[in-house]
Amino acid sequence: MASTKRDLYEVLEITRESSNEEIKRAYRQMALKFHPDRNPGDKEAERKFREAAEAYDVLSDAQKRQRYDRYGHAGLDGAAFHDFRSADDIMSTFGDIFGGGLLGDLFGGGDRRRGPRQGPDLLMRLEISLSEAARGTTRTVEVNRQDFCGECGGSGARKGTVASTCNYCGGRGQVVQTRGFFQVATTCPSCGGEGVKITDPCHSCHGSGRLPQTAKLQVDVPPGVETGMRLQLRQQGELGDMGAPRGNLQIQIMVRKHEFFERRRNDLLCQVPISFAQAALGAEVEVPTLEGPGRVQVPRGTQSGDAIRLKGRGMPDIGGRGRGDEIVEVVVETPRHLTPRQEELLREFAEIEHLQVSPRRKSFFEKLRDYFTEEDEPEVTAQA
């Protein structure tokens, strides 16, 4: 799903029992209310306009609505959606529900005779692992979209018959209405702007010329992709007008959270716990890498939070400019439970340590002593 996580019925201000006609009517009201042309410069209205379109995209589709009713937003993962980046994208997709009136033409319903329109883009999400993002992968996705009816070839007319020219508009798809001193061209209410009418519809598609289908497509994911990046499959989106190309399919990448690594651009951050003894004496410890288990040398006297950089062991740059690094952040763990012998040794160590204060601690305590000495000095007042 794109931008909204609100309840889709709440977005359109309807109930789960609402009919398809009620859903359509509710969306039409929302779209007219929040259309950017009616609310210039209003970002909140633009957001609500897009949110309403996304809700209608799901609830007007029987299959998507069923999945949403059963599983909520999680049920829509992997489904394809129209890519509503602008008001024009939305109106080119749903403009037909506004009919042939003046508002329909003002808000996208009256442009159908300007030539065959390319189909709208579809957007879907593809979840991959961090390892797949690092090495690249090829995945197969299923996209639900429209295709021309094989029975009638997309004409909508029964095989062996043809559509007839609309008598109302004379095949122009528009009618001219005079309003005072102005003439307004509006979409023909009889043929819906097509210029032709089907009197004997195809039994397979019921006159629409289109049927839903599921397409299986291969997606090549390049190494180095990040969450939020989009891959584009050209002309693999929704069907356009007859003679026009399909829209594009936009694949939004979602990289799953990794158990050990946190990505920072092309670097990978990994926290590795070590014991107090390993930090003090130095040790070779095992660390995870993208290629499997690896080993790193922890220097003597390592402090908690110190970082060890493994050059070239991070993520590849998507532009092909090398690889990032793996940054191992050392976390020194303090034991919570000690055996009597361990406690005895630590107490002995503490006594020795008190006599041999490290330079860093010595500097700190000297500063602390000077601070309290300054605080205790009496104030001296000059007298004439």
Secondary structure, DSSP 8 states (H G I E B T S, - for coil): --S--S-HHHHTT--TT--HHHHHHHHHHHHHHH-TTTSTT-HHHHHHHHHHHHHHHHHTSHHHHHHHHHHGGGGGTT--EE---SHHHHHHHHGGGGTTSHHHIIIIIT-TTSS------EEEEEEE-HHHHHH-EEEEEEEEEEEE-TTTTTS-B-TT---EE-TTTTTSSEEEEEETTEEEEEE-TTTTTSSEE-SSB-TTTTTSSEEEEEEEEEEEE-TT--TT-EEEETT-SS--STTS----EEEEEEE---SSEEEETTEEEEEEEEEHHHHHH-EEEEEEETTEEEEEEE-TT--TT-EEEETT-S-B-TTSS-B--EEEEEEEE--S---HHHHHHHHHHHHHHHHS--HHHHHHHHHHHHHHHHHHS-------
